[in-house]
Amino acid sequence: MKVVGVCGSPRKGNTEWMLRRILKIVAQHDIDTELILLRKHDIRECNGCLKCEAGGAERKGICTIKDDMHDINTKLLEAEAMVLGTPVYFEMLSGLLKNFIDRTDAIWPKLEGKLIAGTAVAEEGIGQAVDNLKVYCAVCKMRWVGEVTALAKERNEVARYKDIEQSLNALGKKIVEELNSVSNVL
Ligand SMILES: Cc1cc2nc3c(=O)[nH]c(=O)nc-3n(C[C@H](O)[C@H](O)[C@H](O)COP(=O)(O)O)c2cc1C
């Protein structure tokens, strides 16, 4: 089993720290984990050509843009769960994460049934950021496991808050429990 974290912050900051914390707990249960730092990848904007949608739900996952998103989409398809992390920008998810989401158009029907969780961090208010992630979950017919939100501004401020760390640990454990219950049914 594998869980992929996706970090939508353009800096090494709170979002990355939160995702690493969740994945650390998951990895302690002999589940493979990988953190994808979107800022370190060449992921261009969707150009809206819609060629990836040929075949409808049976689409082959082929995008005309040749960049790192091809490998990232392959990793998402191989994983049983993903954790999306975003800094809150203007009360929404970050552009980096939204761009990533748009580029999953080539594969999204095949994400159905996978588990998804989220993190969001803002200076003052989370706004619609978690709702943005839940909409993506609903469109793709994935299963929402839960979210952790935090209020923090400076780069690694969130690491100081023990209650947030506990919530992240709890979400990591919940992902493990849900994965185990899914694998027991299969
Ligand atoms: C462009 C931009 C927009 C932001 N918009 C908001 C906002 O609407 N509300 C808020 O509370 N914080 C806002 N923030 C603050 C960030 O959410 C906050 O610094 C957060 O900790 C960043 O997460 P990171 O460390 O993972 O990058 C904004 C920051 C930036 C750079």
The ligand as a MOL file (V3000), in Angstrom:
LIG
                    3D

  0  0  0     0  0            999 V3000
M  V30 BEGIN CTAB
M  V30 COUNTS 31 33 0 0 0
M  V30 BEGIN ATOM
M  V30 1 C -0.2310 35.1990 -1.5260 0
M  V30 2 C -0.6190 34.9110 -0.1030 0
M  V30 3 C -1.9330 34.9810 0.2680 0
M  V30 4 C -2.3180 34.6800 1.5760 0
M  V30 5 N -3.6400 34.7500 1.8960 0
M  V30 6 C -4.0200 34.4780 3.1740 0
M  V30 7 C -5.4040 34.5440 3.5230 0
M  V30 8 O -6.2930 34.8110 2.7110 0
M  V30 9 N -5.7410 34.3060 4.8150 0
M  V30 10 C -4.8050 33.9800 5.7630 0
M  V30 11 O -5.1810 33.7880 6.9140 0
M  V30 12 N -3.4880 33.8590 5.4450 0
M  V30 13 C -3.0620 34.1150 4.1710 0
M  V30 14 N -1.7420 34.0020 3.8230 0
M  V30 15 C -0.7680 33.5430 4.8380 0
M  V30 16 C -0.3630 32.0650 4.6350 0
M  V30 17 O -1.5060 31.2290 4.5130 0
M  V30 18 C 0.4730 31.5820 5.8230 0
M  V30 19 O 1.6760 32.3240 5.8690 0
M  V30 20 C 0.7880 30.1040 5.8120 0
M  V30 21 O 1.4420 29.7530 7.0190 0
M  V30 22 C 1.6810 29.7210 4.6400 0
M  V30 23 O 1.8980 28.3130 4.6420 0
M  V30 24 P 3.3220 27.6730 4.2410 0
M  V30 25 O 4.2800 27.9980 5.3660 0
M  V30 26 O 3.0800 26.2290 4.1240 0
M  V30 27 O 3.7430 28.2820 2.9610 0
M  V30 28 C -1.3310 34.3100 2.5400 0
M  V30 29 C 0.0100 34.2400 2.1440 0
M  V30 30 C 0.3750 34.5390 0.8460 0
M  V30 31 C 1.8330 34.4410 0.4500 0
M  V30 END ATOM
M  V30 BEGIN BOND
M  V30 1 1 1 2
M  V30 2 1 2 3
M  V30 3 2 2 30
M  V30 4 2 3 4
M  V30 5 1 4 5
M  V30 6 1 4 28
M  V30 7 2 5 6
M  V30 8 1 6 7
M  V30 9 1 6 13
M  V30 10 2 7 8
M  V30 11 1 7 9
M  V30 12 1 9 10
M  V30 13 2 10 11
M  V30 14 1 10 12
M  V30 15 2 12 13
M  V30 16 1 13 14
M  V30 17 1 14 15
M  V30 18 1 14 28
M  V30 19 1 15 16
M  V30 20 1 16 17
M  V30 21 1 16 18
M  V30 22 1 18 19
M  V30 23 1 18 20
M  V30 24 1 20 21
M  V30 25 1 20 22
M  V30 26 1 22 23
M  V30 27 1 23 24
M  V30 28 2 24 25
M  V30 29 1 24 26
M  V30 30 1 24 27
M  V30 31 2 28 29
M  V30 32 1 29 30
M  V30 33 1 30 31
M  V30 END BOND
M  V30 END CTAB
M  END
